Amino acid sequence: MAITIRTFSNDEALVKERRKHIVQCSMKILAKKGYDRTNMRELAQACDISAGSLYYYFGSKEEILYSIINTATSEQADCIERFASGLRRTNIKAALLRTVRVFFQWHDDNQDITLFIYQETKNLSRDAREHIFESEARILAVFENLLTKGIESGDFTIKDTKLVAHNIIMLVHAWALRRWYLRKHFTFETYVREQSDNILKMIGADTTDTLDL
């Protein structure tokens, strides 16, 4: 599903550059004030451009919101798919845990956007939300594929790979969504270690020899 964002420029490189700037600047004020309490004039001021220039690259506030969320979810899916594709010759337990760790690292590096996505996706149109969910489905598919391979090799015991994949994703998201609590009790390393062990127990895998994974 393709979502079209309006522009009055035929210079694709310029549009890409300006939109990147607008997305980065708009994210800060939208995260601070909230989507409903922010208008296009304020977004233009945050980007240090005129309102007219802003409308030159985006047709509406929703298009900016969509671009912020779509950029983040697409980059996230690209990161996980790219990493997992390089582990074809790695034993399945190591491949799963290493992919989980990279997923954790992405959300540790992008804590604010993770929270922003959860808070603001509801403000997108149905079609825009469905497009965002396609990126989420790509991430889910990576973990489902790893879990399926583990079942086939006899390393994992799982009844529902889709549900377990969802559970893994939620454990990772929690590091950003519940950081106000978790960071009082865990460092990044200890949280990843504890949750990796919990994931192995959840899928009936051997929990030994995981220190270097």
C-alpha positions in Angstrom: 0.0 0.0 0.0 1.5 3.3 -1.1 0.7 6.6 0.8 1.3 9.7 -1.4 2.6 12.9 0.3 1.9 16.1 -1.6 4.8 18.3 -2.9 5.1 21.1 -5.4 8.8 20.3 -6.2 10.1 18.0 -8.9 13.6 17.9 -7.4 13.5 14.5 -5.6 16.9 15.0 -3.9 15.8 18.4 -2.5 12.4 17.1 -1.4 14.1 14.2 0.4 16.6 16.5 2.2 14.0 19.1 3.2 11.5 16.5 4.4 14.2 14.8 6.5 14.9 18.2 8.2 11.2 18.8 8.7 10.6 15.3 10.2 13.5 15.7 12.6 12.4 19.1 13.8 8.7 18.3 14.0 9.3 15.2 16.0 10.7 17.2 18.9 7.7 19.6 19.2 5.1 17.0 18.5 6.6 14.8 21.2 6.6 17.7 23.6 3.2 19.3 23.0 1.3 16.4 21.4 -0.3 16.1 17.9 -3.6 17.6 18.8 -2.1 20.7 20.5 0.4 21.5 17.7 -0.5 23.4 14.5 1.4 23.8 11.2 2.6 27.3 12.1 4.3 26.0 15.2 5.8 23.1 13.2 7.2 25.7 10.7 8.7 27.7 13.5 10.4 24.6 14.9 11.8 23.9 11.5 13.0 27.5 11.1 11.0 27.9 7.8 7.9 29.7 6.8 4.5 28.1 6.9 4.4 28.5 3.1 7.7 26.6 2.7 6.4 23.8 5.0 3.3 23.4 2.8 5.6 23.2 -0.2 6.9 19.8 1.1 3.9 18.5 3.1 0.2 18.9 2.5 -0.9 18.6 6.1 0.1 18.0 9.7 -1.0 14.4 9.3 1.4 13.9 6.4 4.2 15.1 8.7 3.1 12.7 11.5 2.9 9.9 9.0 6.4 10.6 7.7 7.8 10.6 11.2 6.3 7.3 12.2 6.8 5.6 8.8 10.5 6.6 8.7 11.1 5.1 12.1 9.2 1.9 11.6 10.7 1.3 8.1 14.2 1.9 9.4 13.5 -0.5 12.3 12.2 -3.2 10.0 15.2 -2.7 7.6 17.6 -3.0 10.4 16.2 -6.2 11.8 15.7 -7.9 8.4 19.3 -6.9 7.3 20.8 -8.3 10.5 18.8 -11.5 10.5 19.7 -12.2 6.9 23.3 -12.3 7.7 22.9 -15.1 10.3 22.0 -17.9 7.9 24.9 -20.0 9.0 24.6 -19.3 12.7 23.0 -21.8 15.0 19.4 -21.0 15.6 19.6 -20.1 19.3 22.4 -17.7 18.7 20.7 -16.2 15.7 17.5 -15.6 17.7 19.3 -14.1 20.7 21.6 -11.9 18.6 18.6 -10.6 16.6 16.7 -9.9 19.9 19.7 -8.0 21.1 19.9 -5.8 18.0 16.2 -5.1 18.4 16.8 -4.1 22.0 19.6 -1.9 20.9 17.5 -0.1 18.3 14.9 0.7 20.9 17.5 1.8 23.4 18.9 4.2 20.8 15.4 5.4 19.8 13.5 5.4 23.0 11.6 8.6 22.4 10.3 7.6 18.9 9.2 4.2 20.3 7.0 6.0 22.8 5.9 8.6 20.2 4.7 5.9 17.9 2.6 4.3 20.6 1.1 7.6 21.6 0.4 9.2 18.2 -0.3 6.4 15.6 -4.0 6.7 16.5 -4.1 10.1 14.9 -3.3 8.7 11.5 -5.9 7.8 8.9 -6.8 4.1 8.6 -4.9 3.7 5.4 -1.8 5.4 6.9 -2.0 3.2 10.0 -2.3 0.1 7.8 0.9 1.1 6.0 2.7 1.5 9.3 1.5 -1.9 10.4 3.1 -3.4 7.3 6.6 -2.5 8.7 5.5 -4.0 12.0 4.5 -7.2 10.2 7.9 -7.4 8.6 9.6 -7.4 12.1 7.1 -10.0 13.3 7.9 -12.2 10.3 11.6 -12.1 11.1 11.0 -13.5 14.6 8.4 -16.0 13.4 10.9 -17.3 10.8 13.6 -17.8 13.4 11.2 -19.5 15.8 9.9 -21.8 13.0 13.5 -22.8 12.1 14.1 -23.6 15.8 11.1 -25.9 15.8 12.2 -27.6 12.7 15.7 -28.1 14.1 14.3 -29.5 17.4 15.8 -26.6 19.5 12.6 -24.9 20.3 9.2 -26.2 21.6 6.5 -23.7 20.6 2.7 -24.1 20.0 2.1 -20.7 18.4 5.0 -18.9 16.7 3.0 -15.8 16.0 2.0 -15.3 19.6 5.6 -15.9 20.8 7.0 -13.5 18.3 4.5 -10.9 19.5 5.6 -11.5 23.1 9.2 -11.0 22.1 8.4 -7.7 20.5 6.5 -6.5 23.5 9.4 -7.4 25.9 11.7 -5.3 23.8 9.2 -2.4 23.4 8.8 -2.3 27.2 12.4 -1.2 27.6 11.3 2.1 26.0 7.7 2.3 27.1 8.4 1.5 30.8 11.8 3.1 31.1 10.6 5.2 34.0 10.5 2.0 36.1 12.9 -0.4 34.4 15.9 1.9 34.5 15.6 2.1 38.3 16.1 -1.6 38.6 18.1 -2.7 35.5 21.0 -1.6 33.3 20.6 -2.2 29.6 22.8 -5.2 29.8 21.1 -6.8 32.7 17.6 -6.3 31.2 18.7 -7.8 27.9 20.3 -10.7 29.7 17.2 -11.4 31.9 14.7 -11.1 29.1 16.9 -13.2 26.8 16.8 -16.0 29.4 13.1 -15.5 29.8 12.6 -15.9 26.0 14.6 -19.1 25.9 12.5 -20.5 28.8 9.3 -19.5 26.9 10.3 -21.4 23.8 11.7 -24.4 25.7 15.3 -23.8 24.6 18.5 -24.6 26.4 19.4 -21.6 28.7 23.1 -22.5 29.1 26.0 -21.2 27.1 24.5 -17.8 26.3 27.1 -15.4 27.8 28.6 -14.6 24.5 25.4 -14.2 22.5 
